Amino acid sequence: MRDLNARLQKLERAIRPPQQRKVRQFVIEGPKGLQVEAAEAFLRKCGHDLRDEDHNIIRIIIGAENGRPVDLRLKDITARYSR
């Protein structure tokens, strides 16, 4: 039975090409402790197309004062730091 499953998987891979996952990078300024879901929602509001099938990397830049984290207002700075 394992041999049959292996052969079926091989045929399915030949018929269906693997999906290409894009790696997309975004950069925002925001408060410390910002949840991933909130960052994704903010980027969508800014007009970015975040797709679940892509590999999305979101960098969140926070402020610092006297060695302590400082909350920044949400700001999309992806265009400035895009590669």
Phi and psi in degrees as a GROMACS rama.xvg file:
@    title "Ramachandran Plot"
@    xaxis  label "Phi"
@    yaxis  label "Psi"
@TYPE xy
-61.9471  -38.8891  ARG-2
-62.6173  -41.5289  ASP-3
-63.4888  -44.0852  LEU-4
-62.2915  -41.6605  ASN-5
-63.0696  -40.8449  ALA-6
-67.7565  -40.1543  ARG-7
-63.5546  -42.8614  LEU-8
-61.8932  -39.5874  GLN-9
-63.947  -42.4842  LYS-10
-65.4699  -40.7583  LEU-11
-64.0759  -38.7069  GLU-12
-65.7019  -36.0157  ARG-13
-69.8603  -34.8362  ALA-14
-78.1547  -45.4498  ILE-15
-104.777  108.414  ARG-16
-67.3261  146.598  PRO-17
-64.4127  143.604  PRO-18
-71.1074  141.582  GLN-19
-85.9218  120.065  GLN-20
-91.4358  125.801  ARG-21
-86.4058  145.548  LYS-22
-101.133  119.336  VAL-23
-122.049  136.795  ARG-24
-116.981  136.822  GLN-25
-131.21  150.897  PHE-26
-134.148  129.429  VAL-27
-135.023  156.344  ILE-28
-97.0795  145.025  GLU-29
-170.937  -178.861  GLY-30
-75.3764  156.256  PRO-31
-65.5569  146.199  LYS-32
77.0685  14.1429  GLY-33
-63.6818  127.536  LEU-34
-72.2995  149.959  GLN-35
-58.4384  -43.3615  VAL-36
-61.3953  -39.0167  GLU-37
-68.0871  -38.7984  ALA-38
-65.5774  -41.4306  ALA-39
-63.9175  -43.4071  GLU-40
-61.936  -41.1715  ALA-41
-62.9096  -44.1955  PHE-42
-64.3775  -36.9103  LEU-43
-64.6284  -39.8373  ARG-44
-63.0144  -29.4532  LYS-45
-80.9079  -2.15418  CYS-46
100.598  5.40755  GLY-47
-81.3143  143.014  HIS-48
-97.0894  88.81  ASP-49
-87.1265  117.049  LEU-50
-108.749  140.265  ARG-51
-65.5814  -27.4159  ASP-52
-77.549  -12.0242  GLU-53
-90.4346  163.866  ASP-54
-97.1952  101.02  HIS-55
-96.7924  124.878  ASN-56
-109.545  119.867  ILE-57
-116.274  116.642  ILE-58
-96.7428  129.796  ARG-59
-112.734  116.725  ILE-60
-95.298  126.815  ILE-61
-112.469  162.148  ILE-62
-86.5656  169.199  GLY-63
-145.946  141.942  ALA-64
-144.357  122.03  GLU-65
56.0961  37.8818  ASN-66
76.7286  8.5836  GLY-67
-117.47  145.905  ARG-68
-67.1663  142.657  PRO-69
-126.357  133.466  VAL-70
-69.5834  134.984  ASP-71
-110.13  155.045  LEU-72
-71.1198  150.04  ARG-73
-63.4287  129.824  LEU-74
-151.712  130.037  LYS-75
-85.3424  116.071  ASP-76
-120.413  25.8848  ILE-77
-59.0016  -44.5827  THR-78
-60.1827  -35.8841  ALA-79
-69.8822  -33.6821  ARG-80
-110.868  9.62058  TYR-81
-71.6805  151.307  SER-82
